[in-house]
């Protein structure tokens, strides 16, 4: 069974940590009962990444997709979370694990920004076309580029787990 582990940084503010619980519940409702959704915080709050991973396994997940709940491909989403998950997953050899990219450049997030700003008339962009600013170099957005797509994942292997 597929599990999704949503990981944010964690906060000293309870409201920020509770928000991730709500996001997890929303994703669970949208995914349905055939998917296990759990949340975790890198630091400052519980559940920890190890506890979130264990909760996925305890609920029956045989495949876990880890989503860094972060906007950009910074060090937490590209280095820290994959490292933490690799260390934890080493104790679960029968579990397939992938870490996705962070949100990055995403048309649905742009629509949220427009909605919050009160803009209701939205022009749809081509989600598979690079949206870097004019004059910006190729791959300006790095791993957050819209060209890569929301399904980009990194498979944890013995080599990448080191």
Secondary structure in CASP SS format (residue, H / E / C, confidence):
PFRMAT SS
TARGET T0000
AUTHOR 0000-0000-0000
METHOD secondary structure of the structure
MODEL  1
X C 1.00
X E 1.00
X E 1.00
X E 1.00
X E 1.00
X E 1.00
X E 1.00
X E 1.00
X C 1.00
X C 1.00
X C 1.00
X C 1.00
X C 1.00
X H 1.00
X H 1.00
X H 1.00
X H 1.00
X H 1.00
X H 1.00
X H 1.00
X H 1.00
X H 1.00
X H 1.00
X H 1.00
X H 1.00
X H 1.00
X H 1.00
X H 1.00
X H 1.00
X H 1.00
X H 1.00
X C 1.00
X C 1.00
X C 1.00
X E 1.00
X E 1.00
X E 1.00
X E 1.00
X E 1.00
X E 1.00
X E 1.00
X C 1.00
X C 1.00
X C 1.00
X C 1.00
X C 1.00
X C 1.00
X E 1.00
X H 1.00
X H 1.00
X H 1.00
X H 1.00
X H 1.00
X H 1.00
X H 1.00
X H 1.00
X H 1.00
X H 1.00
X C 1.00
X C 1.00
X C 1.00
X C 1.00
X E 1.00
X E 1.00
X E 1.00
X E 1.00
X E 1.00
X E 1.00
X C 1.00
X C 1.00
X C 1.00
X C 1.00
X C 1.00
X C 1.00
X H 1.00
X H 1.00
X H 1.00
X H 1.00
X H 1.00
X H 1.00
X H 1.00
X H 1.00
X H 1.00
X H 1.00
X H 1.00
X H 1.00
X H 1.00
X H 1.00
X H 1.00
X C 1.00
X C 1.00
X C 1.00
X C 1.00
X C 1.00
X C 1.00
X E 1.00
X E 1.00
X E 1.00
X E 1.00
X E 1.00
X C 1.00
X C 1.00
X C 1.00
X C 1.00
X C 1.00
X C 1.00
X H 1.00
X H 1.00
X H 1.00
X H 1.00
X H 1.00
X H 1.00
X H 1.00
X H 1.00
X H 1.00
X H 1.00
X C 1.00
X C 1.00
X C 1.00
X C 1.00
X C 1.00
X C 1.00
X C 1.00
X C 1.00
X C 1.00
X C 1.00
X C 1.00
X C 1.00
X C 1.00
X C 1.00
X C 1.00
X C 1.00
X C 1.00
X C 1.00
X C 1.00
X C 1.00
X C 1.00
X C 1.00
X C 1.00
X C 1.00
X C 1.00
X H 1.00
X H 1.00
X H 1.00
X C 1.00
X C 1.00
X C 1.00
X C 1.00
X C 1.00
X C 1.00
X C 1.00
X C 1.00
X E 1.00
X E 1.00
X E 1.00
X C 1.00
X C 1.00
X C 1.00
X C 1.00
X C 1.00
X C 1.00
X C 1.00
END
